[in-house]
Every structure is written in C-alpha cells, then in structure tokens.
Amino acid sequence: MDTTMTVRLSKDDKEIIARYAQAIGRSASDIMREAVLDRIEDELDLALYRQAMQEYRENSLSYSLDEALKLLEID
C-alpha cells in the first residue's frame, strides 16, 4: 500500500520541480522519490567504500586478476 509523506518546499523549489517533471513527462512525486532514493544509495555506496578502504589499510593483502582467477579455479 502506498503512503504519503509531506515535504515543505519554497515556492521557487516547487516550481522548479514541477516544471522539470512536466518537461520530462513524469510526476513531481516520481522525481522526488527517485532523487531521495538515489541520494540514499549514493551515501550507502560511499559508506561501503570507506569501510572497504579502512579494511584495506588494516590488511593490504591484494591479488592480481590472474591470481584471483587461479584461487577461484576460473579459467
């Protein structure tokens, strides 16, 4: 079931979003939902990157592609 969330915007921001949505043939709701979810995904990706880099700094063991293929027994 869909639910509603209210967002407060300035008149200018509302107009920009509405005009953009109209120009690309989408609803403002779709545009805003995608923008928020994309932002969350980007932040999660960045957090995972930072975690991976920290783990690499703590243990910098790495393998070349050829070494990884051999270890995984992939020809």
Rosetta constraint file for C-alpha pairs under 8 A:
AtomPair CA 9 CA 13 HARMONIC 5.94 0.50
AtomPair CA 9 CA 14 HARMONIC 5.92 0.50
AtomPair CA 10 CA 14 HARMONIC 6.19 0.50
AtomPair CA 11 CA 15 HARMONIC 6.12 0.50
AtomPair CA 12 CA 16 HARMONIC 6.19 0.50
AtomPair CA 13 CA 17 HARMONIC 6.19 0.50
AtomPair CA 14 CA 18 HARMONIC 6.01 0.50
AtomPair CA 15 CA 19 HARMONIC 5.96 0.50
AtomPair CA 16 CA 20 HARMONIC 6.05 0.50
AtomPair CA 17 CA 21 HARMONIC 6.04 0.50
AtomPair CA 17 CA 28 HARMONIC 6.24 0.50
AtomPair CA 17 CA 31 HARMONIC 7.81 0.50
AtomPair CA 18 CA 22 HARMONIC 6.12 0.50
AtomPair CA 18 CA 27 HARMONIC 7.76 0.50
AtomPair CA 18 CA 28 HARMONIC 5.62 0.50
AtomPair CA 19 CA 23 HARMONIC 6.03 0.50
AtomPair CA 20 CA 24 HARMONIC 6.40 0.50
AtomPair CA 21 CA 25 HARMONIC 5.95 0.50
AtomPair CA 21 CA 26 HARMONIC 4.93 0.50
AtomPair CA 21 CA 27 HARMONIC 5.49 0.50
AtomPair CA 21 CA 28 HARMONIC 5.29 0.50
AtomPair CA 21 CA 31 HARMONIC 6.60 0.50
AtomPair CA 22 CA 26 HARMONIC 6.06 0.50
AtomPair CA 22 CA 27 HARMONIC 7.01 0.50
AtomPair CA 22 CA 28 HARMONIC 7.89 0.50
AtomPair CA 26 CA 30 HARMONIC 6.64 0.50
AtomPair CA 26 CA 31 HARMONIC 7.03 0.50
AtomPair CA 27 CA 31 HARMONIC 6.40 0.50
AtomPair CA 28 CA 32 HARMONIC 6.12 0.50
AtomPair CA 29 CA 33 HARMONIC 6.03 0.50
AtomPair CA 30 CA 34 HARMONIC 6.09 0.50
AtomPair CA 31 CA 35 HARMONIC 6.12 0.50
AtomPair CA 32 CA 36 HARMONIC 6.16 0.50
AtomPair CA 33 CA 37 HARMONIC 6.15 0.50
AtomPair CA 34 CA 38 HARMONIC 5.87 0.50
AtomPair CA 35 CA 39 HARMONIC 6.15 0.50
AtomPair CA 36 CA 40 HARMONIC 6.27 0.50
AtomPair CA 37 CA 41 HARMONIC 6.13 0.50
AtomPair CA 38 CA 42 HARMONIC 6.09 0.50
AtomPair CA 39 CA 43 HARMONIC 6.22 0.50
AtomPair CA 40 CA 44 HARMONIC 6.16 0.50
AtomPair CA 41 CA 45 HARMONIC 6.05 0.50
AtomPair CA 42 CA 46 HARMONIC 6.14 0.50
AtomPair CA 43 CA 47 HARMONIC 6.16 0.50
AtomPair CA 44 CA 48 HARMONIC 6.19 0.50
AtomPair CA 45 CA 49 HARMONIC 6.13 0.50
AtomPair CA 46 CA 50 HARMONIC 6.15 0.50
AtomPair CA 47 CA 51 HARMONIC 6.17 0.50
AtomPair CA 48 CA 52 HARMONIC 6.08 0.50
AtomPair CA 49 CA 53 HARMONIC 6.10 0.50
AtomPair CA 50 CA 54 HARMONIC 6.15 0.50
AtomPair CA 51 CA 55 HARMONIC 6.22 0.50
AtomPair CA 52 CA 56 HARMONIC 6.10 0.50
AtomPair CA 53 CA 57 HARMONIC 6.13 0.50
AtomPair CA 54 CA 58 HARMONIC 6.29 0.50
AtomPair CA 55 CA 59 HARMONIC 6.13 0.50
AtomPair CA 55 CA 60 HARMONIC 7.77 0.50
AtomPair CA 56 CA 60 HARMONIC 4.67 0.50
AtomPair CA 56 CA 61 HARMONIC 7.32 0.50
AtomPair CA 63 CA 67 HARMONIC 5.66 0.50
AtomPair CA 63 CA 68 HARMONIC 5.87 0.50
AtomPair CA 64 CA 68 HARMONIC 6.17 0.50
AtomPair CA 65 CA 69 HARMONIC 6.15 0.50
AtomPair CA 66 CA 70 HARMONIC 6.27 0.50
AtomPair CA 67 CA 71 HARMONIC 6.19 0.50
AtomPair CA 68 CA 72 HARMONIC 6.10 0.50
AtomPair CA 69 CA 73 HARMONIC 5.85 0.50
AtomPair CA 69 CA 74 HARMONIC 4.96 0.50
AtomPair CA 69 CA 75 HARMONIC 6.76 0.50
AtomPair CA 70 CA 74 HARMONIC 6.11 0.50
AtomPair CA 70 CA 75 HARMONIC 7.43 0.50
